[in-house]
Amino acid sequence: MSGIGVSADSVPCCTCTTACGTRVNGMEHSGTAHDEGEPRLDVLAESELSRSGFRLAFPEALEIRYWRDTAADRVRELRFIILWGATLYFCLGILLNLIIIQNPDWREVAVQLAVPSFAALVMRHLWLRDGVAAAMRETALLACCLFGSLAAILVVAVKPALADLHDFLLAIPPAIFVLIFVRLRFQQAVVFSLLNIIVYTLALFSRPEINDSDSTFLIGFMAVLLFPALVGAHTFEHASRRIYLHGLLDRLRNEKLAAKNTALTGLSYTDSLTGIPNRRRLDEVLAVFLTAPGSSGALLLADIDTFKAFNDRYGHLAGDECLRQVAQCLSSRLRRGDLLVRFGGEEFAVLLPEAMTEEAIQTAERLREAVQALRFVVQDQQVNVTISIGIAARKGLNTAEALIGAADTALYAAKRSGRNRVQAALPGYLKQAIELRF
């Protein structure tokens, strides 16, 4: 029960959609740091949604958030694509050689299919996994794709036998397959296409048996096939980024609403004058405290002595300042797990979740002495007040009403005994105190 206390409640310091790490009333608002000089993520996201054009990259802060939020999904997507892509590439290559190509050289086919597939699976295991930097992951994906497409071109370029138009036509599908089925980022797709066209052009001109007109036709044919795939890659990434922005805005709005709700909840549990928890908070904590196993714990009720006379003499504004000063004094002398609340009027309650009677009495005396030594200025003069404290140990008191009633009776006895003192509701004495009261 040591965690019971106002410090366990977290009240947001602001309603910003990124957290600022500042503290209000000793409580920290956790999350990603932000600088007031930088635009908020929701503002950046709305600005990007309203923008039209070819550019895909977001502003730096939003781009970092985008890559961080999509990392896990991107890794799963790429691992799936590489696994099934390598499998399909291998199977389709065999089918093409069995059905279309007459008398294929199976040694060349094995190199063309097995090496890229094996390289893709190795890269999938090494680099396409959680924890790998995004740049390395995307580079590995591009390398996998280039292995497959360029191998098909190079096998034709270095084959000992004469190459014909048919051989170079069959070297084009791997590149098209990659751009259609592998979700390359648009920049990757551009690099991939340019490298394939360059290598394809060099391979064509390295074979003297392919004349210039056929070479021009093949290069143009490849470029025509790659261009729609590039347009598709840009369109897909653009749509994906806009979908992400809509989702991000929804999350940020929900976070903002949750922060506001938490702030309102915190206000409903806080006394507006003293800034400490109120009676409602005590009632909820006591409900949990009294159902927990064990018999340790005690409740203190403290009342400012002759507070009405103080108000009559110095005025209600001075009375408010007195309440704030006493609350701050009491709070500064309690442990982290203790709970101080304004019980009502000039009364304060202190819940000591793990204290036995003797320890509770020592704590109460320490609080009483601290308030007695407190000095604060009212109407240009130093004044002080005293408090009386009643103590009720939890043992034998199983309801909040019983515990509060026992502490209140002990407080009444302390008042009757001359004020500025501590009185515990002890067995035998409690009955006598009740009789004195009534």
N, C-alpha and C positions, 0 to 999 in steps of 0.2 A: 504493500500500500504506500510505499514511499513516494510513488510517482503522483499521488493525489495532490493537486495544487493548481493554482492559476497558471504556473509556468508551463503546464502541459497543454494549455490551449494556445493554438497558433492563430493570431489575428493578422491578416494581410496588411501590409503597410500601404498598399496602393492598389489600383485596379489595372495596372499595366499588364500587357499580355506577355511580356518577358519579365522575369523576376529580377529585383534590384539588389537583393542581398543586404538591404539596410534593416535596422531594427527599430521597432516601435514598442514602447513599454517592455523592453527586454526580450522581444520576440522577433525572430528572424523570418523574413520572407524568402524562401529558397527558390532556386531555379537558375536560369541562364542570366548572366549579368548583362545590363544594358547601360548605354551612355545616353544621357539626356540630349546630347548633341547629335545623335544618330537617329534616323527615322525608325519608327517601330515596324515590326514585321508585318502587321496587318495593313499598315499604310503602304508599304512596299508591295505587298501582294495585290492590293486593290489597284495600285498604279500599273502593275504588270498586266493585270486582267484587262485594263482599259486600253493598253497599248496594242497596236497592230504593227505588223512588219515581219521581216524575215528573221531578225535576230532571235536566238533561242536563250542565250545566257541571261541569268537574273543579275541584279546588283549583288555585290559580294556577300553581304550578310544573308541575303535570301538564298543565294547559291549554296553557301555553306550549309544552311539549314536543309535545303532540298536534298543534297547528297547524303547528309546524315540521316534524314528521315526515310529515304528510299533505299538505304544501303542493304538492309536485310532482305527486302523484297527483290532487289536487283541481284543479289547473290543467288537466291533460290531460282530466279528466272534464268540466270546464265548457266547454272549447273544443269538445269533441266534441258536447256537449248543445246548445250555442248554434248550432253549424253545422247539425246535422241538425234541431234544433228549428225554426230559422228556415225551413229548406227545407220541412219538413212543414207548418208553419203556412201558408206561402204556397200550397202545393199543395192542402191541404185547404180553404182559403178559396175557391180557384177552383172546386173540385169542388162545394162546398156551393152556390155561386151558380149553377153550371151545372145541377145536378140538382134542388135543392130550391126555390130562390127563382125565382119567375116574373118575367121582365123585370127583372133586377137593374140597378141604376145602376152601370155599370162604372167611372165616375169615383170614386164613393164606395168601391167595392171596391178600386180601385187604391190609394187613400189608406189604407184599412184594412189592406191587406196589405203594400204596398211600404214604407211609412214604418217600421213596427215591424221588419220584416225587415232593412232597411238599417241602422237604428239598432243592432240586435243585432249585426250583422257589424262595425260600426265599434267598438262597445264590446269585442267579442271581440279585435279587433286592438290596441286601446289598453290595455285593463286586464286582460284575461284571459290573462296571460303570466307567465313566471317573473320574479321580482324585484319584482313589485308587492305592496304590503302586503296582508295578508289582509283587513283591514277594507275597503280600497278595492275589492279584487277581489269580495268578497261584495256590496258595495253596487252595483257595476256589474252584477252578475248580477241583483239585485233590480230595478234600473232597467230592464234589458232586458225582464224579464218584465212589468213594469208598462206599458211602452210597448205591448206586444202586447195585453194584456187591456183596458187602459183605452181604447185607440184604438177597439176594437170597440164599447165602450159609448158613447163620445163621438160616434162617427159617427152612431149612431142618435139620440142626444140632439139633435144640431144639424141633422139632415136637414130639408130644406125641406118635403118632403111629409109627410102625416100618418103617424105611426108606429102600429103595432098590436102586439098581443101577440106575434105571430110575430117581429117585428123584435127585440124585447127578449129573446125566448127564444134567438135566434141570437147575442145578445151575451154569453151565459153560457159557451159551450164554450171560448173562449180561456183563461178563468181556470181552468177544470177541466183543460184540456190542460196548462197550466203546472204545476199542482200534481201532476199524475200523472207527467209525463215529465221535468220539470226537477227536479234534486235540490237543492231549496232547503233550507237549514238550517231547523229548526223555527221559530226566532224570525223568520226571514225569511218563512216561510210564513204565520205569524200576521199580520205586518204586511201582506203581500200580500193576504190574504183580507179583512182589515178595510178596507183602502183600496178594494178592489173593491166590497165591499158598500156602503160610504159613497157612492162615486161612482155606483154603480148606483141607489141610492135617490134621490139628487139628480136623476139623469137621468130616472127615472120620474116624480117629482113636477114636473119641468119641462115634461112633456108633458101638457097638459090633456085630451087625447083618451084617455088611459089612466086609467080610473076607480080609485078607492081600493081596491076589492076585488081588482082585477087586480094593482095595484101590490103589495098585501100578499102575494098569491099568488106573484108573481114573486120578491119579496125572500126569502120563506120557501123557495121552490124552490131559489134560488141558495145559500142558507145550508145547506140540507139536502145539496146536492151538494158543497159545500166542506168540510163537517165531516169526512166519512170521509177526504178527502184530507189534512186536517190531522192526523188520527189516524195515517194512513199515514206522513206525514212524520216525526212524532215516533217512531213505531215503528222506522222505517228508521234514523234518526240514532242512536237508543238502541242498536240492534243493531250499527251500525257502530262506535260508540264502545267497546262491549264487545269486539268483535272486535279492535279496536286494542289494548285493554288486555291481552288474552291474548297478542297478538304482541309487545307491549312487554315483558311479563314474560319471555317466552321469550328475547328478545334480551338483557335484563338478566342473566338467569341464565347465558346463554352467555358474556357479557362477564365475569361474575364467575368462571366456571369457567376461562376463558382467562387471567384475571389470576392465579388460583391456580396454573395450570400454568406460566405464565411465571415466577412467583415460585419455584416448585420447581425449574424449570430453572436459574434464576439461582443458587439455593443449591447445585445440583450442580456449578456451575462456580466456586464461591467457597470459599476456605479459611476454615473457621470460626474459626480462632484469630486470623489477621491481617486478615481481611476483604478480602484481595486475591484475584485469580483463582488457581486451582490448576493442577496439572500437566495435568489433562484439558483445560482451556482452552488451554494452550500447545500440546498435541498437535494440536488442531483448527485453531488459527491457523497453525501451521507447515505443516500439510497444504495449506492455501490459499496461504500465502506462498511455498512452494518450487515451486509450479506456475505462479506468475505470471511473466511475462516480465521480463528484466533480471537483473542480477547484484549490485545493491546490497543492503545489509542485513547485519546481524551479530547474533550471539547472545552474550550475556554470561552466564556462570555465576559467581555470587558465593557465597562460603562464609564464615560467621562463624568467625574464628580461635579455636582452643582453646575451642570452645563446651562441650565435655564438662566441661572443668575449671571453666568458669563455672557449669554446672549443679551440679557436685559441691560447689562452694563456697557458692553462694547458694540452691540448691534449684530444683526444677522450676517452681514458680510464678514465680520471678524469671527463669528461662529463658524462660517464655512471654512475660513482659513485655518481655524483651530482643528476642524475635522480632517482637513488635508494634512496638516502637520503631524497629527497623532497617527493617521494612517501610514504616512511615510516612515515615521519613527518605528512603529510596530513591524512593518514589512521588512525594514532593514535588519531586524534582529531575529528573523526566523530562518529556518533551514529551507533548502530547496523543496523538500517534499511537503512542507507545511502549507496550509491554506488559510489566508486571511481574507475575511469578507466584511463588508459593512452590513451588519445585521438589521439595522434600522435606526433612524434618528441618530443619537450619539452613541449607539452600541456597536461593538465590533465582535465578531466571532473568530476564533482561531481553532482550526482542526489540526491536531497533532496525531497523525495516523499510526505512529509506532511508539509513542510515549506511554510509559506506565505512570501511575499516580505520582510517584516521587519526582520523576523527570518532568512531568507536567507542572508540578508545583514550582520547581526550579525555573522552568521557562517562564511561568507566569510572574514570578518575582523579578526576573530579569526584565520583562516587559514593563512591569509597574515602575521599576527604578528608572528605566530609560525615559519613560514619559514624565516622571517626576523631575528628571534632570533637563527635560526639553525646555528651551527658551525660544520664543519667537516674538516678533515686534507687532504690536497693535497700537494704532494711534500714537506712534512715536515713543512707545514705551514697551519694555520687555515684560512679557507675561508668561505664566506657566499654568498648567492644569495637572490634575492627578486622575488616576483611574482606579476603579475597583474591579476585581476579577473573580468570577466564580468558575470552579473547575468541576467537571463531571467525567469520571473514567468510564470507558466503554463497558467494562466487565459487568455483566448482569443487566445491562440496558440494551435491549435488542431493537428498539424503534427510535426513529429520529425524534418523535415527540417526547419519549422518555428521557433521552439524552439531553435534549435542549431544556426540558423541564427541570432536570436535576441541576444543570449548570445555571439556569436562571434562579433557582431557589438558593443555590450557593452564593450567587451574586447578590441577591437580596440580603442574605445573612451578612455578607461583607459590608454592604451599605449600612446595615443596622449596627454593625460593630464599630462604626466610625469612619468608614470610607478610606481610600488610599491603602487598600490591603487586599490580600489574596485569601480566598476561602475555598476549600475543597469539599465536595459533597461526599463525605465519608459515611460508611454504614453506621447506623445508630444516630449519627449527627443529622443525617438528611431528614429523618422523621421529625426530629426536634425543630429543625429549620422550617419545615412545612407548618408545624403547629404555631411557631412564632409568627409566620406570615399571615396565617388565617385566624 
